[in-house]
Amino acid sequence: MLAPACSLGNARELSRRIGRRLRHPLFAILLALGALGCPTICAANDDAQHAKAAYLYNFAKLTVWPASAPAHVLTMCFIGAPGVRDMIERDVSGKLIGARHVEVRSLGPSQRADDCSIVYIDMTTVGASDLAASAPAYALTVSDAHDFARHGGMIELYYQGNRLRFIINLDNARLAGLKMSSSLLALASRVEQLDSP
């Protein structure tokens, strides 16, 4: 278990430790269960970005895309959220998730999301950007915007007290042809669906 980080020096060390753990499967479970709450991972803004990056990486590991998605590349696209994007790019870009190489890119106002497997939409841009609408039908959409999962999104990140948690809208994911592992569904704080599986 990581010790609470109180000083900036401790926060930097924690950032390095979290970065090394992005690829460790048990780290996702610790985060999702809230074992590393804000007194530990939110001592600095970078640590909150690391937590979101770790979640995003593990969402990718625990999701199966339909046959219509590219078989050899998994492109993570970001609308805003430069801190999360930079951490994913530094720690995961070029590496494999399953049989797919990870590519990372930002989406600017004139760019389309038509090759994105995952689209992360920062809460500050969700109302102002329609870039996600250009994403392919199979794209996994993730955001920290309030009520994202109720308004067409698939995974919504949010804080409950001091802990980062997530909601899955399983109906939206299934409409996109995505299959989420039972492990991921079990770790969600809430799974929204109209019908039982």
CORCOR-V927758 format. One record per residue. N is the residue number from 1. RES is the residue in one letter. PHI is phi in whole degrees, 0 to 359 (999 if undefined). OMEGA is omega in radians with two decimals (NA if undefined). Layout:
n = <N/N>
res = <RES/RES>
phi = <PHI/PHI>
omega = <OMEGA/OMEGA>
//
This chain:
n = <1/2/3/4/5/6/7/8/9/10/11/12/13/14/15/16/17/18/19/20/21/22/23/24/25/26/27/28/29/30/31/32/33/34/35/36/37/38/39/40/41/42/43/44/45/46/47/48/49/50/51/52/53/54/55/56/57/58/59/60/61/62/63/64/65/66/67/68/69/70/71/72/73/74/75/76/77/78/79/80/81/82/83/84/85/86/87/88/89/90/91/92/93/94/95/96/97/98/99/100/101/102/103/104/105/106/107/108/109/110/111/112/113/114/115/116/117/118/119/120/121/122/123/124/125/126/127/128/129/130/131/132/133/134/135/136/137/138/139/140/141/142/143/144/145/146/147/148/149/150/151/152/153/154/155/156/157/158/159/160/161/162/163/164/165/166/167/168/169/170/171/172/173/174/175/176/177/178/179/180/181/182/183/184/185/186/187/188/189/190/191/192/193/194/195/196/197>
res = <M/L/A/P/A/C/S/L/G/N/A/R/E/L/S/R/R/I/G/R/R/L/R/H/P/L/F/A/I/L/L/A/L/G/A/L/G/C/P/T/I/C/A/A/N/D/D/A/Q/H/A/K/A/A/Y/L/Y/N/F/A/K/L/T/V/W/P/A/S/A/P/A/H/V/L/T/M/C/F/I/G/A/P/G/V/R/D/M/I/E/R/D/V/S/G/K/L/I/G/A/R/H/V/E/V/R/S/L/G/P/S/Q/R/A/D/D/C/S/I/V/Y/I/D/M/T/T/V/G/A/S/D/L/A/A/S/A/P/A/Y/A/L/T/V/S/D/A/H/D/F/A/R/H/G/G/M/I/E/L/Y/Y/Q/G/N/R/L/R/F/I/I/N/L/D/N/A/R/L/A/G/L/K/M/S/S/S/L/L/A/L/A/S/R/V/E/Q/L/D/S/P>
phi = <999/282/282/302/258/245/261/298/299/296/296/295/298/298/301/296/293/295/304/291/268/306/267/270/299/290/296/297/293/300/295/295/279/79/295/251/276/299/303/263/268/249/297/219/302/302/291/296/294/299/299/295/296/297/301/299/301/285/301/296/292/255/239/247/270/289/298/288/281/303/275/245/221/239/264/263/250/234/254/76/52/298/294/295/302/298/291/296/298/292/264/235/304/87/269/261/241/65/259/249/282/273/241/232/207/267/252/269/303/261/260/254/257/288/242/272/274/229/238/260/244/294/301/282/247/298/276/259/239/251/301/298/294/272/287/294/300/274/290/280/255/225/203/259/283/298/64/302/293/272/240/101/280/257/229/246/269/202/260/243/64/255/242/280/227/212/245/247/263/291/299/296/295/294/300/275/82/272/244/255/295/298/297/294/297/292/277/294/287/206/243/264/201/279/242/288/295>
omega = <3.14/3.10/3.12/3.13/-3.09/-3.10/3.10/3.11/3.09/3.14/3.12/3.11/3.11/3.10/3.13/-3.13/3.11/3.11/3.12/-3.07/-3.13/-3.08/-3.14/-3.05/-3.13/3.14/3.12/-3.13/3.10/3.14/-3.06/3.12/3.09/3.13/3.09/-3.09/-3.05/3.07/3.13/-2.98/-3.12/3.14/3.07/-3.12/3.13/-3.11/3.06/3.10/3.08/-3.13/3.13/3.11/3.12/3.08/-3.07/3.10/-3.11/2.99/3.14/-3.13/-3.01/3.11/3.07/-3.13/3.12/-3.11/3.14/3.12/3.10/-3.06/-3.00/-3.14/3.05/-3.09/3.07/-3.10/-3.07/2.98/-2.99/3.11/-3.11/-3.14/3.11/3.14/-3.10/-3.14/3.08/-3.12/-3.11/-2.98/-2.97/-3.07/-3.14/3.13/-3.10/2.85/-2.96/3.13/-3.02/3.06/-3.13/2.98/-3.08/3.05/3.06/3.07/3.06/-3.05/-3.08/-3.10/3.12/-3.11/-2.96/3.04/-3.05/3.01/3.09/3.04/3.07/-3.07/3.13/-3.08/-3.12/-3.11/-2.97/-3.13/-3.03/-3.03/3.03/-3.13/-3.11/3.14/3.13/-3.14/3.10/-3.08/-3.08/-3.06/3.02/-3.13/-3.08/3.10/3.01/3.11/-3.13/3.12/3.13/-3.10/3.13/-3.08/3.03/3.14/-3.11/3.12/3.12/3.05/3.11/3.07/3.00/-2.96/3.14/-3.02/3.08/-3.11/3.11/3.09/3.07/2.95/-3.03/3.10/3.14/3.13/-3.14/3.08/3.13/-3.13/-3.13/3.05/3.13/-3.08/3.11/3.10/3.14/3.14/-3.14/-3.11/3.14/3.08/3.10/3.04/3.14/3.09/-3.13/-3.07/3.04/-3.14/NA>
//
